[in-house]
Amino acid sequence: PILGVGTDNLKRGVVQNLTEESFEFIKAHNGIPDKAHNEYLNIAVTLGIPARIVYMIFLIAIVFPNLKYIFKRKDIFIILSIIGSYLVQAFFNISTIGIAPIFWFCLGIIDNKNIIENGGNNEV
């Protein structure tokens, strides 16, 4: 649990640590799970618990300082709504190629202090 089983190696990790419950699951479903279908759990299992903690600290460090602007500016409200929606859906799915770039792009926008402090005005 500390180091995880490696990126995209959940299937191998299940096989290497075969328990009675996992054997029954494999037998009942005729297959071995390859994804946790929960982004937070998938990060913890594949990359390890410290990686999950770092990921959560990273998200908190970006989102929380900007919460004070959520009802003051419409653009911040929209961006934080996108980020929040992604974080909620991450409990039920893992990152997909169609949505993940939008999430990371919004995190980059919201972390840009120039946009937040100057209201989007790029003048120095």
Long-range contacts (C-beta under 8 A, 24 or more apart in sequence): 1-44, 1-48, 1-49, 2-48, 2-49, 2-50, 3-48, 4-44, 4-45, 4-46, 4-47, 4-48, 4-49, 4-51, 5-45, 5-46, 6-46, 7-46, 7-47, 8-34, 8-46, 9-46, 10-34, 10-35, 10-36, 10-42, 10-45, 10-46, 13-45, 13-46, 35-94, 36-94, 37-92, 37-93, 37-94, 38-90, 38-91, 38-92, 38-93, 38-94, 39-90, 39-91, 39-93, 39-94, 39-95, 40-90, 40-91, 42-94, 59-87, 59-107, 62-107, 62-110, 62-111, 63-110, 66-110, 66-116, 69-116, 73-119, 75-120, 76-110, 76-116, 79-106, 79-109, 79-110, 80-110, 82-106, 83-107, 83-110
